[in-house]
Amino acid sequence: MVEQMSAPNKGKVLTSRQEIMDYAGISRYLYVKFIKIGMPVLYIDGRCYAHTDNIDDFFRTITKTTSSKNLPEEVINADED
């Protein structure tokens, strides 16, 4: 689940890759993967911009439409946590 990060005086607009990664709780590696599959981030003059509502909607959508047929074998065969 995506945990919301509070950003004082910034409203809901994230203005850097690091802010987006911190908000979503993801690594740089996952950030790049999510960008490639459509995470809504705007790049202008080398700077990233995203709205927290759009990031939340993106994760709601991709986690809702993912099916078990796309799971890697190690997830399917993993012991219960």
Protein Blocks (a to p, Z undefined) as FASTA:
>chain_A
ZZddddehkljadcbfklmmmmnopafklmmmmmmnopacddeehiacddfklmmmmmmm
mmmmpcfklpcfklmmpccZZ
